[in-house]
Amino acid sequence: MTTPKLHQDQAVIQSLSEGNLEMLDQVYYKYRPEFLKWALRRFKTTPNDLEDAWQDAVIALYERTKS
């Protein structure tokens, strides 16, 4: 049985795999604050480095869904 969250995640991945850049923007802005909050507590680095890490992660997610 598929949970609603899992179904939602699958829909996001499907949308990204189809090249939906609006979905990419939604993912970027929806999860960015939580990632930065978590990463600031977890890693001893600058906010700029964490922002770069977030951007790299989102790019990697998009590239992985396209392959």
TILUMGU-272591 format. One line per 4 residues: their letters; for each residue x, y, z of N, C-alpha, C. Coordinates in Angstrom, 2 decimals, decimal comma, padded with zeros to 5 digits. Example, Ala and Ser with C-alpha at 12.3 -4.5 7.8 and 13.67 -1.06 7.14 Angstrom:
% TILUMGU-272591
as) 013,19 -005,69 007,80 012,30 -004,50 007,80 013,20 -003,30 007,80; 012,85 -002,25 007,08 013,67 -001,06 007,14 012,90 000,03 007,87;
***
This chain:
% TILUMGU-272591
mttp) 000,84 -001,19 000,00 000,00 000,00 000,00 000,88 001,25 000,00; 000,62 002,19 -000,87 001,39 003,41 -000,99 000,84 004,47 -000,05; 001,74 005,07 000,73 001,31 006,14 001,63 001,14 007,42 000,84; 000,32 008,35 001,34 000,14 009,62 000,61 001,46 010,37 000,42;
klhq) 002,35 010,36 001,43 003,63 011,06 001,32 004,49 010,44 000,22; 004,54 009,10 000,20 005,31 008,42 -000,83 004,74 008,73 -002,22; 003,42 008,73 -002,33 002,78 009,05 -003,61 003,13 010,48 -004,04; 003,13 011,40 -003,08 003,49 012,79 -003,36 004,92 012,88 -003,85;
dqav) 005,83 012,20 -003,16 007,24 012,22 -003,54 007,42 011,65 -004,95; 006,72 010,57 -005,25 006,81 009,97 -006,59 006,30 010,94 -007,65; 005,27 011,68 -007,33 004,73 012,66 -008,28 005,73 013,78 -008,53; 006,43 014,20 -007,48 007,45 015,25 -007,64 008,57 014,73 -008,53;
iqsl) 009,07 013,54 -008,25 010,15 012,96 -009,06 009,71 012,79 -010,51; 008,50 012,33 -010,73 007,98 012,18 -012,09 007,94 013,52 -012,81; 007,45 014,53 -012,12 007,36 015,86 -012,70 008,75 016,41 -013,05; 009,71 016,20 -012,16 011,08 016,64 -012,43 011,66 015,88 -013,62;
segn) 011,39 014,59 -013,69 011,93 013,78 -014,79 011,37 014,21 -016,14; 010,21 014,86 -016,12 009,60 015,37 -017,34 010,08 016,78 -017,67; 011,00 017,30 -016,85 011,58 018,62 -017,11 010,79 019,79 -016,58; 009,91 019,55 -015,62 009,07 020,61 -015,06 009,90 021,52 -014,16;
leml) 010,32 022,66 -014,71 011,15 023,59 -013,95 010,36 024,34 -012,87; 009,06 024,45 -013,03 008,24 025,04 -011,97 008,27 024,16 -010,73; 008,25 022,86 -010,93 008,35 021,93 -009,80 009,72 022,05 -009,14; 010,75 022,23 -009,94 012,10 022,40 -009,39 012,14 023,64 -008,49;
dqvy) 011,53 024,73 -008,95 011,44 025,95 -008,13 010,70 025,68 -006,83; 009,61 024,93 -006,90 008,84 024,62 -005,70 009,68 023,83 -004,70; 010,38 022,83 -005,19 011,24 022,03 -004,32 012,32 022,92 -003,71; 012,93 023,74 -004,55 014,03 024,61 -004,09 013,57 025,49 -002,92;
ykyr) 012,45 026,17 -003,09 012,02 027,13 -002,07 011,29 026,48 -000,90; 010,66 025,35 -001,11 009,94 024,69 -000,03 010,91 024,09 001,00; 011,95 023,44 000,54 012,85 022,71 001,44 014,10 023,49 001,84; 014,37 024,60 001,18 015,57 025,38 001,46 015,67 025,83 002,92;
pefl) 014,65 026,46 003,50 014,79 026,93 004,89 015,09 025,80 005,88; 014,42 024,68 005,71 014,64 023,55 006,63 016,05 022,98 006,47; 016,51 022,89 005,23 017,87 022,40 004,99 018,89 023,33 005,63; 018,75 024,63 005,41 019,71 025,58 005,95 019,71 025,56 007,48;
kwal) 018,53 025,46 008,07 018,42 025,39 009,53 019,13 024,14 010,05; 018,87 023,01 009,42 019,51 021,76 009,82 021,02 021,83 009,63; 021,45 022,31 008,48 022,88 022,32 008,14 023,66 023,29 009,04; 023,05 024,40 009,43 023,73 025,34 010,33 024,03 024,69 011,67;
rrfk) 023,12 023,83 012,14 023,34 023,13 013,41 024,36 022,00 013,24; 024,37 021,39 012,09 025,16 020,17 011,87 026,60 020,43 011,47; 026,84 021,47 010,69 028,17 021,71 010,11 028,72 023,05 010,56; 030,00 023,09 010,75 030,68 024,34 011,13 031,24 024,98 009,87;
ttpn) 030,41 025,74 009,24 030,81 026,41 008,00 029,99 027,70 007,87; 030,23 028,42 006,81 029,55 029,70 006,63 028,18 029,50 005,98; 027,26 030,43 006,23 025,96 030,36 005,54 026,10 030,35 004,02; 027,09 031,06 003,49 027,29 031,05 002,03 027,67 029,66 001,53;
dled) 028,51 028,95 002,28 028,87 027,59 001,89 027,67 026,67 001,94; 026,81 026,86 002,94 025,61 026,04 003,05 024,64 026,33 001,91; 024,55 027,58 001,52 023,70 027,95 000,37 024,23 027,27 -000,89; 025,55 027,29 -001,07 026,16 026,60 -002,22 025,86 025,11 -002,18;
awqd) 025,95 024,51 -000,99 025,67 023,09 -000,84 024,22 022,79 -001,22; 023,30 023,66 -000,79 021,88 023,47 -001,13 021,67 023,54 -002,64; 022,28 024,53 -003,27 022,13 024,66 -004,72 022,70 023,44 -005,44; 023,86 022,97 -004,98 024,46 021,77 -005,58 023,55 020,56 -005,41;
avia) 022,93 020,44 -004,24 022,04 019,30 -003,97 020,82 019,34 -004,87; 020,25 020,50 -005,07 019,06 020,62 -005,93 019,42 020,33 -007,38; 020,57 020,81 -007,81 021,03 020,52 -009,18 021,24 019,02 -009,35; 021,86 018,38 -008,35 022,09 016,94 -008,42 020,77 016,18 -008,46;
lyer) 019,81 016,60 -007,66 018,49 015,96 -007,68 017,88 016,05 -009,07; 017,91 017,22 -009,65 017,32 017,41 -010,97 018,04 016,56 -012,02; 019,37 016,56 -011,97 020,13 015,78 -012,95 019,86 014,28 -012,80; 019,73 013,83 -011,57 019,46 012,39 -011,33 018,06 012,01 -011,84;
tks) 017,10 012,90 -011,72 015,76 012,56 -012,20 015,70 012,57 -013,72; 016,60 013,29 -014,35 016,61 013,38 -015,81 017,34 012,20 -016,46; 018,11 011,45 -015,67 018,91 010,36 -016,28 018,23 009,02 -016,10;
***
